[in-house]
Amino acid sequence: MEKAVTGNAEHLPPEVTGLCQMFFDLIAELSKRIDELTQQLRQIVRQNDVAKRLMTMPGIGPVTAVSIAVLAAPSEMFSKGCDFAAWVGLAPRQHSTGGRTRLGKISIPLGTMLCMALTGSGWGNVTCGAC
């Protein structure tokens, strides 16, 4: 797009080409910063065993893996995946007695970051047979 603007600069008002160049410079700066942050995330993943294991799962990338590794409670706290999903806020809590299952409310104790990371990777649509 930058080539299209510079190639047609004589047909465009100078204000437009100036604004476009400013936007192109901002995009280049942000792209550079995103690349730097991506490298930092990859370095964190290389050093964190939990994040490494999480990234072996389909749909889990560096951002989601690091988010889970940093924000989630220890896996020993959950007896099954449905309990983790309820803890994150992706599924309702279960209150079962005498073979009768009652679903509670969906809450997000971690805020929205981990929930957004998981739903953005498609895990919001995953269900397990035990739920």
DSSP file with accessible surface (Angstrom, degrees, kcal/mol):
  #  RESIDUE AA STRUCTURE BP1 BP2  ACC     N-H-->O    O-->H-N    N-H-->O    O-->H-N    TCO  KAPPA ALPHA  PHI   PSI    X-CA   Y-CA   Z-CA
    1    1 A M     >        0   0  178      0, 0.0     4,-2.0     0, 0.0     5,-0.2   0.000 360.0 360.0 360.0 -35.0    0.0    0.0    0.0
    2    2 A E  H  >  +     0   0   86      1,-0.2     4,-2.8     2,-0.2     5,-0.3   0.905 360.0  51.7 -62.5 -38.8    2.9    2.3    0.7
    3    3 A K  H  > S+     0   0  179      1,-0.2     4,-2.5     2,-0.2    -1,-0.2   0.881 107.3  53.4 -64.4 -36.6    4.1    1.8   -2.9
    4    4 A A  H  > S+     0   0   56      2,-0.2     4,-1.1     1,-0.2    -1,-0.2   0.904 111.8  44.7 -65.5 -40.3    0.7    2.7   -4.2
    5    5 A V  H  < S+     0   0   19     -4,-2.0     3,-0.4     2,-0.2    -2,-0.2   0.944 117.0  43.6 -70.1 -46.8    0.7    6.0   -2.2
    6    6 A T  H >< S+     0   0   78     -4,-2.8     3,-1.0     1,-0.2     4,-0.2   0.866 112.3  54.2 -68.6 -32.6    4.3    6.9   -3.2
    7    7 A G  H 3< S+     0   0   44     -4,-2.5    -1,-0.2    -5,-0.3     3,-0.2   0.768 117.2  36.6 -69.3 -25.9    3.7    5.9   -6.8
    8    8 A N  T >X S+     0   0   82     -4,-1.1     3,-1.5    -3,-0.4     4,-0.6   0.079  79.5 119.9-112.2  22.9    0.7    8.1   -7.0
    9    9 A A  G X4 S+     0   0   40     -3,-1.0     3,-0.8     1,-0.3     8,-0.1   0.832  70.5  59.0 -60.0 -32.6    2.0   11.0   -4.9
   10   10 A E  G 34 S+     0   0  138      1,-0.2    -1,-0.3    -4,-0.2    -2,-0.1   0.755 107.2  47.6 -70.4 -20.2    1.7   13.5   -7.7
   11   11 A H  G <4 S+     0   0  142     -3,-1.5    -1,-0.2     2,-0.1    -2,-0.2   0.518 104.6  73.0 -94.2  -8.5   -2.0   12.8   -8.0
   12   12 A L  S << S-     0   0   64     -3,-0.8     5,-0.0    -4,-0.6    -7,-0.0  -0.808  91.2-101.8-108.4 148.6   -2.7   13.1   -4.2
   13   13 A P    >>  -     0   0   65      0, 0.0     4,-1.9     0, 0.0     3,-0.6  -0.357  33.2-118.9 -61.7 146.9   -2.7   16.2   -2.1
   14   14 A P  H 3> S+     0   0   96      0, 0.0     4,-2.4     0, 0.0     5,-0.2   0.834 113.2  59.3 -59.4 -31.0    0.5   16.7   -0.1
   15   15 A E  H 3> S+     0   0  134      2,-0.2     4,-2.3     1,-0.2     5,-0.2   0.901 105.8  48.5 -63.5 -39.4   -1.5   16.5    3.2
   16   16 A V  H <> S+     0   0   58     -3,-0.6     4,-2.8     2,-0.2     5,-0.2   0.938 112.3  46.6 -67.7 -46.4   -2.8   13.0    2.3
   17   17 A T  H  X S+     0   0   35     -4,-1.9     4,-2.4     1,-0.2    -2,-0.2   0.890 112.6  51.6 -64.8 -36.2    0.7   11.7    1.3
   18   18 A G  H  X S+     0   0   42     -4,-2.4     4,-2.0    -5,-0.2    -1,-0.2   0.922 112.1  45.4 -63.8 -44.8    2.1   13.2    4.6
   19   19 A L  H  X S+     0   0   89     -4,-2.3     4,-2.4     2,-0.2    -2,-0.2   0.915 112.5  51.3 -64.1 -43.5   -0.6   11.5    6.7
   20   20 A C  H  X S+     0   0   31     -4,-2.8     4,-2.7     1,-0.2    -2,-0.2   0.920 109.3  50.1 -61.0 -43.4   -0.1    8.2    4.9
   21   21 A Q  H  X S+     0   0   66     -4,-2.4     4,-2.4     1,-0.2    -1,-0.2   0.902 108.9  52.5 -63.3 -37.7    3.6    8.3    5.5
   22   22 A M  H  X S+     0   0   95     -4,-2.0     4,-2.2     1,-0.2    -1,-0.2   0.930 111.2  47.0 -62.5 -43.3    3.0    9.0    9.1
   23   23 A F  H  X S+     0   0  112     -4,-2.4     4,-2.6     2,-0.2    -2,-0.2   0.904 110.6  52.0 -65.8 -40.7    0.7    6.0    9.4
   24   24 A F  H  X S+     0   0   28     -4,-2.7     4,-2.2     1,-0.2    -1,-0.2   0.904 109.7  49.7 -62.5 -39.4    3.2    3.8    7.5
   25   25 A D  H  X S+     0   0   78     -4,-2.4     4,-2.3     2,-0.2    -2,-0.2   0.909 111.0  49.4 -65.0 -41.7    6.0    4.8    9.9
   26   26 A L  H  X S+     0   0   80     -4,-2.2     4,-2.8     2,-0.2     5,-0.2   0.915 110.4  50.4 -63.5 -41.8    3.7    4.0   12.9
   27   27 A I  H  X S+     0   0   98     -4,-2.6     4,-2.7     1,-0.2    -1,-0.2   0.917 110.3  50.1 -62.7 -42.3    2.9    0.6   11.5
   28   28 A A  H  X S+     0   0   61     -4,-2.2     4,-2.1     2,-0.2    -1,-0.2   0.922 112.0  47.6 -63.3 -42.6    6.6   -0.1   10.9
   29   29 A E  H  X S+     0   0  126     -4,-2.3     4,-2.3     2,-0.2    -2,-0.2   0.920 113.8  46.9 -63.9 -45.0    7.4    0.9   14.5
   30   30 A L  H  X S+     0   0  111     -4,-2.8     4,-2.7     2,-0.2    -2,-0.2   0.897 110.4  52.8 -65.6 -38.9    4.5   -1.2   15.9
   31   31 A S  H  X S+     0   0   56     -4,-2.7     4,-2.3    -5,-0.2    -1,-0.2   0.910 109.5  49.4 -61.9 -41.0    5.5   -4.2   13.8
   32   32 A K  H  X S+     0   0  136     -4,-2.1     4,-2.1     2,-0.2    -2,-0.2   0.928 111.9  48.0 -63.4 -43.9    9.1   -4.0   15.1
   33   33 A R  H  X S+     0   0  119     -4,-2.3     4,-2.5     1,-0.2    -2,-0.2   0.902 110.2  52.0 -64.9 -40.4    7.8   -3.8   18.7
   34   34 A I  H  X S+     0   0   98     -4,-2.7     4,-2.5     1,-0.2    -1,-0.2   0.914 108.8  51.0 -62.3 -42.3    5.5   -6.8   18.2
   35   35 A D  H  X S+     0   0  102     -4,-2.3     4,-2.1     2,-0.2    -2,-0.2   0.911 110.1  49.6 -62.0 -40.8    8.4   -8.8   16.8
   36   36 A E  H  X S+     0   0   80     -4,-2.1     4,-2.0     2,-0.2    -2,-0.2   0.924 112.3  47.1 -63.0 -44.2   10.5   -7.9   19.9
   37   37 A L  H  X S+     0   0   72     -4,-2.5     4,-2.5     1,-0.2    -2,-0.2   0.880 109.3  54.4 -66.2 -37.1    7.6   -9.0   22.2
   38   38 A T  H  X S+     0   0   41     -4,-2.5     4,-2.4     1,-0.2    -1,-0.2   0.916 107.9  49.7 -62.4 -41.9    7.1  -12.2   20.3
   39   39 A Q  H  X S+     0   0  104     -4,-2.1     4,-2.0     2,-0.2    -1,-0.2   0.903 110.1  50.9 -63.6 -40.3   10.8  -13.0   20.8
   40   40 A Q  H  X S+     0   0  108     -4,-2.0     4,-2.2     2,-0.2    -2,-0.2   0.914 110.1  49.8 -62.9 -42.1   10.5  -12.3   24.5
   41   41 A L  H  X S+     0   0   41     -4,-2.5     4,-2.6     1,-0.2    -2,-0.2   0.917 109.4  51.1 -62.4 -43.2    7.5  -14.6   24.7
   42   42 A R  H  X S+     0   0  115     -4,-2.4     4,-2.2     1,-0.2    -1,-0.2   0.880 108.8  51.8 -62.7 -36.7    9.3  -17.4   22.9
   43   43 A Q  H  X S+     0   0   80     -4,-2.0     4,-1.3     2,-0.2    -1,-0.2   0.917 109.5  49.3 -65.4 -42.1   12.2  -17.0   25.4
   44   44 A I  H  X S+     0   0   74     -4,-2.2     4,-1.1     1,-0.2     3,-0.4   0.920 110.2  51.3 -62.3 -42.2    9.8  -17.3   28.3
   45   45 A V  H >< S+     0   0   13     -4,-2.6     3,-0.6     1,-0.2     7,-0.3   0.909 105.9  54.8 -63.3 -40.3    8.3  -20.4   26.7
   46   46 A R  H 3< S+     0   0  134     -4,-2.2    -1,-0.2     1,-0.2    -2,-0.2   0.838 113.4  42.7 -62.3 -29.2   11.7  -22.0   26.3
   47   47 A Q  H 3< S+     0   0  140     -4,-1.3     2,-0.6    -3,-0.4    -1,-0.2   0.603 103.3  73.8 -92.5 -12.8   12.4  -21.5   30.0
   48   48 A N    <X  -     0   0   48     -4,-1.1     4,-2.2    -3,-0.6     5,-0.1  -0.893  59.3-164.2-111.8 114.7    9.0  -22.6   31.3
   49   49 A D  H  > S+     0   0  104     -2,-0.6     4,-2.3     1,-0.2     5,-0.2   0.878  90.9  53.0 -63.8 -39.0    8.2  -26.3   31.2
   50   50 A V  H  > S+     0   0   61      1,-0.2     4,-2.5     2,-0.2    -1,-0.2   0.945 110.2  47.5 -62.9 -46.3    4.5  -25.9   31.7
   51   51 A A  H  > S+     0   0    0      1,-0.2     4,-2.1     2,-0.2    -1,-0.2   0.899 109.8  54.1 -62.9 -38.1    4.3  -23.4   28.8
   52   52 A K  H  < S+     0   0   99     -4,-2.2     4,-0.5    -7,-0.3    -1,-0.2   0.931 110.8  45.3 -60.3 -46.6    6.3  -25.8   26.6
   53   53 A R  H >< S+     0   0  153     -4,-2.3     3,-1.2     1,-0.2     4,-0.3   0.899 110.8  53.7 -64.7 -39.7    3.9  -28.7   27.3
   54   54 A L  H >< S+     0   0   29     -4,-2.5     3,-1.8     1,-0.3    -1,-0.2   0.878 101.1  60.2 -63.5 -35.6    0.9  -26.4   26.7
   55   55 A M  T 3< S+     0   0   70     -4,-2.1    -1,-0.3     1,-0.3    -2,-0.2   0.653  90.5  69.6 -71.1 -10.4    2.2  -25.4   23.3
   56   56 A T  T <  S+     0   0  116     -3,-1.2    -1,-0.3    -4,-0.5    -2,-0.2   0.662  83.3  90.5 -77.2 -13.4    2.1  -29.0   22.2
   57   57 A M  S X  S-     0   0   72     -3,-1.8     3,-1.8    -4,-0.3     2,-0.0  -0.619  93.0-102.7 -82.5 138.5   -1.7  -28.8   22.3
   58   58 A P  T 3  S+     0   0  116      0, 0.0    -1,-0.1     0, 0.0     3,-0.1  -0.356 105.3  18.5 -60.4 134.4   -3.4  -27.7   19.0
   59   59 A G  T 3  S+     0   0   50      1,-0.2     2,-0.7    -4,-0.1    64,-0.1   0.352  94.5 115.0  89.2  -6.3   -4.5  -24.1   19.1
   60   60 A I    <   +     0   0   13     -3,-1.8    -1,-0.2    -6,-0.2    58,-0.1  -0.880  40.8 174.6-102.3 115.9   -2.3  -23.1   22.0
   61   61 A G     >  -     0   0   25     -2,-0.7     4,-2.8    -3,-0.1     5,-0.2  -0.370  49.3 -78.7-105.6-170.9    0.4  -20.6   21.1
   62   62 A P  H  > S+     0   0   34      0, 0.0     4,-2.5     0, 0.0     5,-0.3   0.888 125.9  50.5 -61.0 -40.4    3.0  -18.6   23.1
   63   63 A V  H  > S+     0   0   84      2,-0.2     4,-2.4     1,-0.2     5,-0.2   0.956 115.6  41.1 -65.1 -48.1    0.6  -16.0   24.4
   64   64 A T  H  > S+     0   0   14      2,-0.2     4,-2.6     1,-0.2     5,-0.2   0.922 115.2  51.8 -66.6 -42.1   -2.0  -18.5   25.7
   65   65 A A  H  X S+     0   0    0     -4,-2.8     4,-2.6     1,-0.2    -2,-0.2   0.932 113.1  43.4 -62.1 -46.2    0.7  -20.9   27.0
   66   66 A V  H  X S+     0   0   19     -4,-2.5     4,-2.4    -5,-0.2     5,-0.3   0.908 112.6  54.0 -67.3 -38.7    2.4  -18.2   29.0
   67   67 A S  H  X S+     0   0    8     -4,-2.4     4,-2.8    -5,-0.3     5,-0.4   0.935 112.9  42.2 -60.2 -46.4   -0.9  -16.8   30.2
   68   68 A I  H  X S+     0   0   19     -4,-2.6     4,-2.1     1,-0.2    -2,-0.2   0.936 114.1  51.5 -66.5 -45.3   -2.0  -20.2   31.6
   69   69 A A  H  < S+     0   0   26     -4,-2.6    -2,-0.2    -5,-0.2    -1,-0.2   0.874 120.0  35.1 -60.8 -35.2    1.4  -21.0   33.0
   70   70 A V  H  < S+     0   0  100     -4,-2.4    -2,-0.2    -5,-0.2    -1,-0.2   0.892 127.9  30.9 -87.3 -41.3    1.5  -17.7   34.9
   71   71 A L  H  < S+     0   0   65     -4,-2.8    -3,-0.2    -5,-0.3    -2,-0.2   0.759  96.4  90.0 -95.0 -27.4   -2.1  -17.1   35.9
   72   72 A A  S  < S-     0   0   23     -4,-2.1     3,-0.1    -5,-0.4    12,-0.0  -0.386  76.6-112.8 -78.2 151.8   -3.6  -20.5   36.4
   73   73 A A        -     0   0   21      1,-0.2    -1,-0.1    -2,-0.1     5,-0.1  -0.294  54.5 -71.4 -69.7 162.8   -3.6  -22.4   39.7
   74   74 A P    >   -     0   0   85      0, 0.0     3,-1.9     0, 0.0     4,-0.3  -0.247  42.1-122.2 -57.9 144.3   -1.5  -25.6   39.9
   75   75 A S  G >  S+     0   0   84      1,-0.3     3,-1.7     2,-0.2    -2,-0.1   0.766 107.5  71.5 -63.1 -24.2   -3.0  -28.5   37.9
   76   76 A E  G 3  S+     0   0  161      1,-0.3    -1,-0.3     3,-0.0    -3,-0.0   0.721  86.1  68.4 -63.7 -18.4   -3.2  -30.6   41.1
   77   77 A M  G <  S+     0   0  116     -3,-1.9     2,-0.5     1,-0.1    -1,-0.3   0.714  94.4  64.7 -73.4 -17.7   -6.1  -28.4   42.2
   78   78 A F    <   -     0   0   32     -3,-1.7     3,-0.1    -4,-0.3    -1,-0.1  -0.899  59.8-164.2-115.0 130.9   -8.3  -29.7   39.4
   79   79 A S  S    S+     0   0  103     -2,-0.5     2,-0.3     1,-0.2    -1,-0.1   0.760  79.5   4.4 -82.8 -23.1   -9.5  -33.3   39.2
   80   80 A K  S >> S-     0   0   85      1,-0.1     4,-1.3    50,-0.0     3,-0.9  -0.965  80.8 -98.2-153.0 168.1  -10.6  -32.9   35.6
   81   81 A G  H 3> S+     0   0   54     -2,-0.3     4,-2.6     1,-0.3     5,-0.2   0.812 116.8  62.7 -61.2 -31.3  -10.6  -30.4   32.7
   82   82 A b  H 3> S+     0   0    8      1,-0.2     4,-2.3     2,-0.2    -1,-0.3   0.862 100.3  53.7 -64.4 -34.3  -14.1  -29.3   33.4
   83   83 A D  H <> S+     0   0   54     -3,-0.9     4,-2.3     2,-0.2    -1,-0.2   0.899 109.3  48.0 -66.8 -39.2  -13.1  -28.1   36.8
   84   84 A F  H  X S+     0   0   47     -4,-1.3     4,-2.5     2,-0.2     5,-0.2   0.933 110.4  51.6 -65.0 -43.6  -10.4  -26.0   35.3
   85   85 A A  H  X>S+     0   0   23     -4,-2.6     5,-2.7     1,-0.2     4,-1.9   0.901 111.8  47.1 -61.0 -39.0  -12.8  -24.6   32.7
   86   86 A A  H  <5S+     0   0    6     -4,-2.3    21,-0.4     4,-0.2    -1,-0.2   0.901 110.5  52.5 -68.7 -38.1  -15.2  -23.7   35.5
   87   87 A W  H  <5S+     0   0   41     -4,-2.3    23,-0.3     1,-0.2    -2,-0.2   0.905 112.0  45.5 -64.8 -39.2  -12.4  -22.1   37.5
   88   88 A V  H  <5S-     0   0    1     -4,-2.5    22,-0.4    -5,-0.1    -1,-0.2   0.854 119.2-110.8 -71.7 -34.1  -11.4  -20.0   34.5
   89   89 A G  T  <5S+     0   0    5     -4,-1.9    -3,-0.2    -5,-0.2    -4,-0.1   0.572  86.9 113.8 111.4  15.9  -15.0  -19.0   33.7
   90   90 A L  S   <S+     0   0   43     -5,-2.7    -4,-0.2    -6,-0.2    -5,-0.1   0.683  81.6  25.2 -88.9 -20.2  -15.5  -20.9   30.5
   91   91 A A  S    S-     0   0   25     -6,-1.1    16,-0.3    16,-0.2    -2,-0.2  -0.968  91.1 -95.0-140.9 155.4  -18.1  -23.3   31.9
   92   92 A P        -     0   0   41      0, 0.0    14,-0.2     0, 0.0    13,-0.1  -0.386  44.7-105.3 -71.2 149.6  -20.6  -23.2   34.8
   93   93 A R        -     0   0   86     12,-1.2    11,-4.2    -7,-0.2     2,-0.4  -0.443  34.4-130.7 -69.0 148.5  -19.6  -24.7   38.1
   94   94 A Q  E     -A  103   0A  58      9,-0.2     2,-0.5    -2,-0.1     9,-0.2  -0.865  20.8-174.3-106.8 136.1  -21.2  -28.1   39.0
   95   95 A H  E     +A  102   0A 111      7,-3.2     7,-1.1    -2,-0.4     2,-0.4  -0.901  19.7 177.7-125.2  97.0  -22.8  -28.8   42.2
   96   96 A S  E     +A  101   0A  62     -2,-0.5     2,-0.3     5,-0.2     5,-0.2  -0.883   9.1 163.4-110.8 133.4  -23.7  -32.5   42.1
   97   97 A T  E >   -A  100   0A  94      3,-1.9     3,-2.2    -2,-0.4    -2,-0.0  -0.993  67.4  -1.8-143.7 138.4  -25.4  -34.6   44.9
   98   98 A G  T 3  S-     0   0   90     -2,-0.3     3,-0.1     1,-0.3    -1,-0.1   0.828 128.3 -55.4  56.7  35.1  -27.1  -37.9   44.7
   99   99 A G  T 3  S+     0   0   81      1,-0.2     2,-0.6     0, 0.0    -1,-0.3   0.519 111.7 120.5  79.0   0.6  -26.7  -38.3   41.0
  100  100 A R  E <   -A   97   0A 164     -3,-2.2    -3,-1.9     2,-0.0     2,-0.5  -0.896  52.3-150.8-103.5 123.5  -28.4  -35.0   40.3
  101  101 A T  E     -A   96   0A  85     -2,-0.6     2,-0.5    -5,-0.2    -5,-0.2  -0.797  12.4-174.3 -98.2 127.8  -26.3  -32.4   38.5
  102  102 A R  E     -A   95   0A 141     -7,-1.1    -7,-3.2    -2,-0.5     2,-0.5  -0.986  15.0-144.8-119.6 128.2  -26.9  -28.7   39.2
  103  103 A L  E     -A   94   0A 112     -2,-0.5    -9,-0.2    -9,-0.2   -10,-0.1  -0.783  16.6-161.0 -93.9 132.9  -25.0  -26.1   37.2
  104  104 A G        -     0   0   27    -11,-4.2     2,-0.1    -2,-0.5    -1,-0.1  -0.003  33.9 -59.3 -92.0-157.8  -24.1  -23.0   38.9
  105  105 A K        -     0   0  187    -13,-0.1   -12,-1.2     1,-0.1     2,-0.6  -0.459  45.0-115.8 -86.5 157.9  -23.1  -19.6   37.6
  106  106 A I        +     0   0   98    -14,-0.2     2,-0.3    -2,-0.1   -19,-0.1  -0.828  40.9 176.5 -91.4 124.6  -20.2  -18.8   35.3
  107  107 A S        -     0   0   51     -2,-0.6   -16,-0.2   -21,-0.4     3,-0.1  -0.917  27.1-146.8-126.5 156.8  -17.7  -16.6   37.1
  108  108 A I    >   +     0   0   72     -2,-0.3     3,-1.3     1,-0.1   -19,-0.1  -0.771  21.4 170.2-123.4  85.4  -14.4  -15.2   36.0
  109  109 A P  T 3  S+     0   0   75      0, 0.0    -1,-0.1     0, 0.0   -21,-0.1   0.760  78.2  54.1 -69.0 -21.6  -12.1  -15.0   39.0
  110  110 A L  T 3  S-     0   0   50      1,-0.4     3,-0.4   -22,-0.4     4,-0.3   0.381 111.2-117.4 -90.0   3.9   -9.0  -14.3   36.9
  111  111 A G    <   -     0   0   37     -3,-1.3     4,-0.4     1,-0.2    -1,-0.4  -0.532  49.5 -60.8  83.2-160.4  -10.5  -11.3   35.1
  112  112 A T  S  > S+     0   0   87     -2,-0.2     4,-3.0     2,-0.1     5,-0.3   0.621 111.9  86.4-101.7 -10.5  -10.9  -11.6   31.4
  113  113 A M  H  > S+     0   0  110     -3,-0.4     4,-2.3     1,-0.2     5,-0.2   0.945  96.5  37.0 -60.2 -52.8   -7.3  -12.1   30.2
  114  114 A L  H  > S+     0   0    0     -4,-0.3     4,-2.4     2,-0.2     5,-0.2   0.915 117.8  51.9 -67.9 -39.3   -7.0  -15.8   30.6
  115  115 A C  H  > S+     0   0   18     -4,-0.4     4,-2.7     1,-0.2     5,-0.3   0.932 111.8  46.8 -61.8 -43.5  -10.6  -16.4   29.4
  116  116 A M  H  X S+     0   0  120     -4,-3.0     4,-2.4     1,-0.2    -1,-0.2   0.901 110.4  53.0 -66.1 -39.1  -10.0  -14.3   26.3
  117  117 A A  H  X S+     0   0   17     -4,-2.3     4,-1.0    -5,-0.3    -1,-0.2   0.921 113.8  42.9 -62.6 -41.2   -6.7  -16.1   25.6
  118  118 A L  H  <>S+     0   0    6     -4,-2.4     5,-2.1     2,-0.2     6,-0.6   0.905 116.0  45.6 -73.6 -41.6   -8.5  -19.5   25.8
  119  119 A T  H ><5S+     0   0   67     -4,-2.7     3,-1.1     4,-0.2    -2,-0.2   0.863 109.0  57.3 -71.6 -30.5  -11.6  -18.5   23.8
  120  120 A G  H 3<5S+     0   0   69     -4,-2.4    -1,-0.2    -5,-0.3    -2,-0.2   0.825 106.3  50.0 -66.9 -28.2   -9.4  -16.8   21.2
  121  121 A S  T 3<5S-     0   0   28     -4,-1.0    -1,-0.2    -5,-0.2    -2,-0.2   0.451 124.1-103.8 -89.9   1.2   -7.6  -20.1   20.6
  122  122 A G  T X 5S+     0   0   32     -3,-1.1     3,-1.4    -4,-0.2    -3,-0.2   0.404  89.2 119.8  97.1  -3.5  -10.8  -22.0   20.2
  123  123 A W  G > < +     0   0   73     -5,-2.1     3,-1.1     1,-0.3    -4,-0.2   0.662  59.4  76.2 -72.8 -11.9  -10.9  -23.6   23.7
  124  124 A G  G 3  S+     0   0   35     -6,-0.6    -1,-0.3     1,-0.2    -5,-0.1   0.725  95.7  50.1 -68.0 -18.2  -14.2  -21.9   24.5
  125  125 A N  G <  S+     0   0  145     -3,-1.4     2,-0.3    -6,-0.1    -1,-0.2   0.444  87.6 105.4 -98.1  -2.1  -15.9  -24.5   22.3
  126  126 A V    <   +     0   0   81     -3,-1.1     2,-0.3    -4,-0.2    -4,-0.0  -0.641  44.7 177.0 -84.3 133.4  -14.2  -27.5   23.8
  127  127 A T        -     0   0  126     -2,-0.3     2,-0.3   -36,-0.0    -2,-0.0  -0.937  19.1-138.6-128.4 156.8  -16.3  -29.7   26.1
  128  128 A a    >   -     0   0   48     -2,-0.3     3,-1.4     1,-0.1    -2,-0.0  -0.840  22.7-119.0-113.4 157.4  -15.5  -32.9   27.8
  129  129 A G  T 3  S+     0   0   87     -2,-0.3    -1,-0.1     1,-0.3     0, 0.0   0.734 109.2  62.3 -66.0 -22.2  -17.7  -36.0   28.2
  130  130 A A  T 3         0   0   65      0, 0.0    -1,-0.3     0, 0.0   -50,-0.0   0.627 360.0 360.0 -80.4 -12.5  -17.7  -35.8   32.0
  131  131 A b    <         0   0   79     -3,-1.4    -4,-0.0   -37,-0.0   -37,-0.0  -0.566 360.0 360.0 -84.2 360.0  -19.4  -32.3   32.0
